Structures are given as structure tokens and as C-alpha cells.
Amino acid sequence: MKKFTRFILKIIFWFIVITVLWVTAYRFLPVPYTPLMAIRAYENKDDDQFEIKHDWVPRKYIAPSMELAVVCSEDQNFLKHHGFDFGAIEKAMEHNKKSKKVRGASTISQQTAKNVFLWQGRNWVRKGFEVYFTFLIELIWPKERIMEVYLNSIEMGNGVFGVEAASQYWFTKPASKLTKSNAAALAAILPNPRKYRANPPTPYIQGRVAWTLQQMRFHGGSLNYDKYKDKDATTKK
């Protein structure tokens, strides 16, 4: 029994060491490939026309409107929370009790953890790992890095990953040249990027784009990372 306990403790110890080093490395290094890319490649292994489109670009080469668009569309409390939006989780749980249409409450941090380190699925084991990796990236990465990795790894079309590849695929321009409307269109397809089209948009996507642009105006047109860093520092004091 003691040997078994020591064995389990060693596994836990090395799991923590390896994952902390892994997350720390990705604070500085580009993410070249993700589990979801591998899954999509396998799903389409018999399609000779299918290819993974993914071009990593530093955050400075992504239009600022893209960051604001995904925050307004996916996670409006991104700069305020520390990985989990408990208010949104509570609202989603209440909604799911009354509706057959399941509503999620994953933050950008959680989506980043899932996209970069894990597989797709809704089982409790995967969700547990998602909580763990979300905690790690919020602890080790600044918000700017979480956003940079998110925008470079998120699925934005069939085989299209990251905002640079998506910008070229949907609008034939680099991510640095995206307009606010372009950014809102890319954000609008995130709930189902293999079904929805950013260009030309369907009436449903046009409605989502209009709503996102309205939210972007309410937020002042850009994300103010420094403002929330100052609030965090004040709170900790």
C-alpha cells in the first residue's frame, strides 16, 4: 500500500512539474500545433483537399479591434476575472435548468487552456484538467499573453486556426489590416466556426456582427489592460 501511495505521489509530482514547465515555455514560445488541429486533420484524413491553415503572428501584428471583438462577443469580463466568470457560470446553470439549449460560460482563459493543452469534450475528467490549466495560465501568463495565444490558436473556419490564417482565408488581408467590421465578423462565427461564414455573412451572422459592434462602441473602442492591472495592484495592497 505504501509503495502504491508513493507511486501515485510521484506521478502527481511529475505531472505538476511537467505541466508547469510546459505552460511556462508557452509564455514565451509560439504554439506551433494544438490537439484540436490534430483531431481535425485525423477527421479529414481521407480528404485530399483538406489542410490545416495556421500562421502564428505576434500580438503587435493583430488589429486591436480583434481583441476587443472577441472580448465583447465571448467574455466581457476577461480583464476582470482570474480565469473563471462565476457570475456567468451561475446564469448559465439557471438557463440550462429551464432550456434544452445548453449555454456555456467558458472564459477566454478557459478556451485557451482547452485549445492549447487539451482535447474537445464535456466529460468531467477533461473539465477538471481545463480548470487546472486555466489556473496555471492565469498564474503564469499576463492577460496580454493569454489573448495572444487565444487569437493564434482558436478555430475560425474548417481547418482554419488563428486570426492571421482566418483573416487571409475570409478577407484576403493580414490580421493587422482587419477593420472593426471584419473583426466582429470573425468573432461572430466562433460559436460554430465550421458552420458559420464570416464572409459573406448570413443574416444571422450579420445580426451578431451588429450586436458585437455595438458592444465594442460601449467598451470605448479598445481594451485597457493597464487600467485593470492598476486595480489588481490596488486590491492586493
N, C-alpha and C positions, 0 to 999 in steps of 0.2 A: 504493500500500500504506500509506503514511504517512497519507494522508487518511482511508482506511478505519479505520485504527487510532485516529486522533483522533476520528473519528465514533463509534466503539464506546465509547471512553473518556468521551465527552460523554454518551452515553446512560446509561452506568453511573453517572456523576456525578449527573445529574439524577434518575435513578431513586432513588438513595440520598437525595438532598436532599428530594424529594417524599415519599417513604415515611417518612422521619424526621419531617417536619413533620406528616404525616397521623397517625402514631402519637402524636406529642406532643399534637396537638389533641384526640385522643380520651382523653388522660389527664384532661382537664378537661370535655369536652363529652359529652352523651349521644349514643349511637349510634342515629340515627333509623331506619336501614334497613340490611339486610345483603344480600350476594349471594344467600344461601340463600332469603331472603324473596322476592326477585325470581324465583328459579328456581321456587319453589313456586307463585307467582302465575301464572307462564307455564304451568306444568304443568296448572294448573286453570283456564285462561283460558275454557274452554267451560262451566264450572260456575258458573251464576249465583248459587248459594248459597254459594260459597266466598269467604272473606275472610281477610285476614291480621289476626290479633289480636296486638297488641303495645303494651304500655304501659310506658314506661321509668319506673322508680322509683329514687330514691337508696337506697344500701345500708342506711341507717338505718331505712328502711321495709320491710325484708325481715327476717322472723323469723330470728334467729341459728341456729336449728336447721336452716334450709335450707342454710346454708353448710356446716355440719358433715355434713349428709346427703350432699351431693354429693362432699365430700372422702372420706368413708367409702366411698361407692359407686364413685367414678370415679378418685380419685387420692389415696391415703392419705399420700403423701409431698409433697403440694402445698407445704407450708410449708418443706420441707427442700431441695427441688431448685431449680435455677435454670432451669427450663423443660423439662428432659428427665430422665426417670427411667431411667437406663441399666440399672439392675438389672431393672426391669420389661421393658425392651426385650429384654434378654438372655433372660429367661424366656419372653417371647412368641415369640422366634425358635426356641427349643428346642421349645416346644409346637407351633409351626406345622410343624416338620420331621416331627413324629410324627402330626399330626392334620390331617384335611381341613377341620376347622372353624377358620377363621383367627381368631386372637386378636390384638387390637390392644394398644398400650401408650401411647396418646396421653395426655398430661397435660392438666390443666385449662388450662394456659397454651397448649398446642398447639391444643386445641379452640377456645379463644378466638381465637387467631390465624386459624384456618381459618374460623370462623363470621363474623368481623367483616371480614376483608380478602380472603378467597379463595373459590373455588368448591369444590364437592364433587368427589371423585375420588381415585384411588390411584396416578396416574402419577407418575413421578419429578420431572417439572417442578413439579407442584403441591406435592409433598412438599418440594422444595428451597425454594420460596417460603415454605412453612409453617415450615421451620427458620429462615429469615431473619426472618420477622415474629415468631416466638416469641422469638428473641434480642432483637429490638427492644423488645417489650413488657416482657420481664423486665428490660431495661436501663433503660427509661424510666418504667414504671409500678410503683408499690408493689404488693405482693400483694393488699392490700385492693381496689385498683382493678381488678386482674385478675379477682378474684372478682365484683366489682360488675358489670363488663361481661359476664362469662360468664353470670351469672344473669339478665341482662337481654336476652341475645341467643340463648341456647340454645333449640333446638326442643323443645317439650314437648307436642306434640299435632299434629293435622292442621291446619296454618295457625296454630298457637298458638306464639308466641315470647316467651320471657321469663317469669320466675316470677310477675309480677303478673297477666299475662293468663292464665297456667296456673292460678293459684290461683282466679281468678274463674271460669274455664271448668270446672275439675274439682270445686271445693269451694264456689263462690259466696261467697268471702270474700277480703279483701285479703291480700297476701303477708305483711303484718305480723302477721296473726292465725293463720298456719299453726301447727298443732300438730306435735310431733315425728313422729307417725304420718303426717300429711299430707305433711310434708317428705320422709320416707322413701319415700312412695308416688310422689311426683314424681321423686325420684332414681332409683327403680326402673325407670321407663319410659324413661329417657334412652337406653339402647342401641338402642331402636327405637320412638320416640315416636309414630309414625303407626300402629303396630300394637298396642302395649300400651295398657291403660287404667289410669289412676290411681284412678278411682272410677266404678263398683265394680271392685275389683281381681279378676283371675283368680287361681286357686290358685297359679299360677307367680309372679305379681307379689306375692301375699301372702307367699310364701316369701322373695322378695327383700327385701320390707319388713321382715320379721322379722330377717333377717340384717343389714340396714343398721342397724336399731335396736340390735341387739346391739353392732355396731361403734361406734355413737355412744356407748353406755354405756362401752365400753372407752376411748374417747378423752376421757372426762370431761365430756361434755355440751356443750362449746363449743370454738371454735378460739382458741388463744392466739397471736395474731400477734406480740405484744411479746416473747414467750419466744424465738421464732426470730430476731427482729431482734437481740436481745442476743447470741445465739450467733453470728450472722453478723458482728457488730461485733467480737466477741472473736477470731474466726477471722482476720479481716482484719488485726488488730493483730499 
